[in-house]
Amino acid sequence: MIRKCLICAIFLPAVSFAAFKPHVIAFGKWNTVPFFLGPEEGRTINIRIRPLVIDGKIREFTTGELHEVTDRTFVVRRAYRLNDSLPADPPNAGRWKWQRGGWVLVDRVTGKVAQLNLAEFDPFYSDASWYRDYVAYCGVSDDGEKLYAMVAQLGRRKPLLKKSLGQAQGGDTPDSECAAPDWQRKPTRVTFEPTGKAKLTFEVWGRSVDLANESESDE
């Protein structure tokens, strides 16, 4: 019995240290890469990307600034390279094109990187705006015909708001359907201003969202 206790006393500190070993999370330097526009991809714009490095290993490439959700978690948008080679192209032709992806949630304590599933989020057209653990963006239907005002909250499967904004414009530039929604606090409100349409303001109450009074919104 004494021998077992001594063995436990020797190995328990090592196990405890391993369980609470902190993860080192950092971002690499910014680089500028071409991002292709339009269905024919004949035009490009430059976007800035940087690697997300966890414990010395690159886990993701990201674009844009991160948003701190809590002192433990943050969200950031992915960027990735897509293989554009055809079956008839020579092997190792190196036809890779940078794309903007969705958002990921990063936990500083566990080092876990989780993909966020944002309903109707379009990697080309949607421009997300974060406040606390809420995110607002203009969503696009799968067929590309309809535009929606979307508000979601981390930890909830269904969006808090999905309001039709009419027909999608189908522009050929990123975020051309509408600019990133604008948040305000006290009261918590978010304003959508889709291209060519009237702006709409919604008030967020915990887990519910209501259309704000127009006169109060103007004030």
C-alpha positions in Angstrom: 0.0 0.0 0.0 2.8 2.4 0.9 4.6 1.5 -2.3 1.5 2.3 -4.4 1.1 5.7 -2.6 4.8 6.5 -3.4 4.3 5.7 -7.1 1.2 7.9 -7.2 3.1 10.8 -5.5 5.8 10.6 -8.1 3.7 10.5 -11.2 0.7 12.7 -10.2 2.6 16.0 -10.5 3.8 15.1 -14.0 0.3 14.1 -15.1 -1.2 17.3 -13.6 1.5 19.4 -15.3 0.7 17.8 -18.7 -3.0 18.4 -18.2 -2.6 22.1 -17.6 0.3 22.7 -20.0 -0.6 26.1 -21.7 -0.9 26.3 -25.4 1.1 29.0 -27.3 -1.2 30.7 -29.8 0.1 33.4 -32.1 -0.3 34.8 -35.6 2.5 35.0 -38.3 3.3 38.0 -40.4 0.9 39.4 -42.9 1.2 38.5 -46.6 -0.6 39.9 -49.7 -2.1 37.3 -52.1 -4.4 37.6 -55.2 -8.1 36.9 -54.8 -10.0 36.0 -58.0 -13.3 37.8 -58.8 -16.2 36.8 -60.9 -17.4 33.6 -62.5 -14.6 33.7 -65.1 -12.0 34.7 -62.5 -10.4 37.1 -65.0 -9.9 39.9 -62.4 -8.2 39.9 -59.1 -7.9 42.0 -56.0 -5.3 41.7 -53.2 -6.3 40.4 -49.8 -4.1 40.1 -46.7 -3.6 36.7 -45.0 -1.6 35.5 -42.1 -1.1 32.0 -40.4 -2.7 31.0 -37.1 0.1 29.2 -35.3 -0.7 26.9 -32.3 2.2 25.3 -30.4 4.6 26.1 -33.2 2.4 24.5 -36.0 0.3 26.3 -38.6 -3.3 25.4 -38.0 -5.1 27.8 -40.4 -4.5 30.7 -42.6 -6.7 33.7 -41.8 -7.8 37.0 -43.2 -9.1 40.1 -41.5 -8.9 41.0 -37.8 -9.9 38.6 -35.0 -12.8 39.4 -32.6 -12.3 38.7 -28.9 -15.4 36.9 -27.6 -14.2 36.3 -24.1 -10.9 36.3 -22.3 -10.6 32.7 -23.4 -12.0 32.5 -26.9 -11.8 34.5 -30.2 -13.1 34.2 -33.7 -11.3 34.8 -37.0 -12.0 34.2 -40.6 -10.3 31.5 -42.6 -8.5 31.7 -45.9 -7.4 28.7 -47.8 -5.9 27.6 -51.2 -8.1 25.7 -53.6 -6.7 23.4 -56.2 -7.8 24.7 -59.7 -6.1 22.0 -61.7 -8.1 20.0 -64.4 -7.7 16.3 -64.8 -5.9 16.9 -68.1 -3.4 19.3 -66.5 0.2 18.1 -65.9 0.8 16.7 -62.4 2.0 19.2 -59.9 1.0 22.1 -62.2 0.7 24.3 -59.1 -2.7 25.8 -60.0 -3.7 27.0 -56.5 -6.1 29.9 -55.8 -6.7 31.7 -52.6 -10.3 31.7 -51.3 -12.0 33.3 -48.3 -13.7 30.8 -46.1 -16.0 30.9 -43.1 -15.2 31.7 -39.4 -13.5 29.6 -36.8 -13.7 29.7 -33.0 -10.3 29.4 -31.2 -10.0 28.3 -27.5 -6.8 29.6 -25.9 -7.0 27.1 -23.0 -7.5 23.9 -25.0 -5.9 25.0 -28.3 -9.0 23.8 -30.1 -10.0 25.3 -33.5 -13.7 24.8 -34.3 -15.4 25.6 -37.6 -18.5 27.8 -37.2 -21.6 26.9 -39.2 -23.3 30.2 -40.0 -26.6 29.7 -41.8 -26.8 31.2 -45.3 -23.3 32.7 -44.9 -21.8 33.2 -48.4 -17.9 33.2 -48.4 -17.9 35.6 -51.4 -20.7 38.1 -50.6 -21.2 38.0 -46.8 -19.3 40.4 -44.6 -19.8 39.5 -40.9 -19.8 42.0 -38.0 -19.3 40.8 -34.4 -20.5 42.2 -31.1 -20.0 40.2 -27.9 -21.0 36.6 -28.9 -23.4 37.9 -31.6 -22.6 38.0 -35.3 -24.7 39.8 -38.0 -24.3 39.5 -41.8 -26.2 39.5 -45.0 -26.9 35.9 -46.0 -27.5 34.5 -49.5 -29.8 31.6 -50.3 -28.2 28.4 -51.9 -29.5 29.3 -55.3 -28.1 32.9 -55.0 -31.5 34.5 -55.6 -32.5 35.7 -52.1 -30.8 38.0 -49.6 -31.4 37.8 -45.8 -30.6 39.8 -42.7 -29.0 37.3 -40.3 -28.2 37.5 -36.6 -26.7 34.5 -34.8 -25.3 33.8 -31.4 -22.5 31.4 -30.5 -23.7 28.2 -28.9 -27.1 28.3 -30.6 -27.8 26.1 -33.6 -30.5 28.3 -35.2 -30.0 32.0 -36.0 -31.8 34.5 -33.9 -32.9 36.4 -37.0 -33.5 35.4 -40.6 -35.3 38.3 -42.3 -35.8 38.5 -46.1 -34.2 41.5 -47.7 -35.6 40.7 -51.2 -33.8 39.7 -54.3 -30.0 39.4 -54.3 -28.1 41.7 -56.6 -25.4 39.3 -57.7 -22.5 41.7 -57.9 -19.0 40.6 -59.0 -17.1 42.0 -56.0 -16.9 40.7 -52.4 -19.4 42.1 -49.9 -21.3 43.8 -52.8 -24.7 42.7 -51.5 -24.4 44.8 -48.4 -21.8 46.4 -46.2 -21.0 44.9 -42.8 -23.9 45.5 -40.4 -23.4 48.3 -37.9 -23.8 47.5 -34.1 -24.6 49.8 -31.3 -25.1 49.3 -27.5 -27.6 50.5 -24.9 -29.9 49.4 -26.4 -28.2 46.6 -28.4 -29.1 47.2 -32.0 -27.8 46.2 -35.4 -28.5 48.0 -38.7 -28.4 46.4 -42.1 -28.0 48.5 -45.3 -28.3 46.2 -48.3 -27.3 47.6 -51.7 -30.1 49.5 -53.4 -32.6 48.8 -50.5 -33.8 50.7 -47.4 -31.8 50.0 -44.2 -33.4 48.0 -41.4 -32.5 48.2 -37.7 -33.2 45.4 -35.3 -33.1 45.4 -31.5 -31.5 42.4 -29.8 -32.9 41.2 -26.5 -30.9 38.3 -25.2 -32.0 35.5 -27.5 -34.7 37.4 -29.4 -34.5 40.0 -32.1 -37.2 42.5 -33.0 -37.5 45.2 -35.6 -36.7 48.6 -34.0 -39.1 51.5 -34.1 -38.1 53.7 -37.1 -38.4 57.0 -35.2 -36.2 55.7 -32.4 -33.7 54.3 -34.9 -33.4 57.7 -36.6 -32.7 59.4 -33.2 
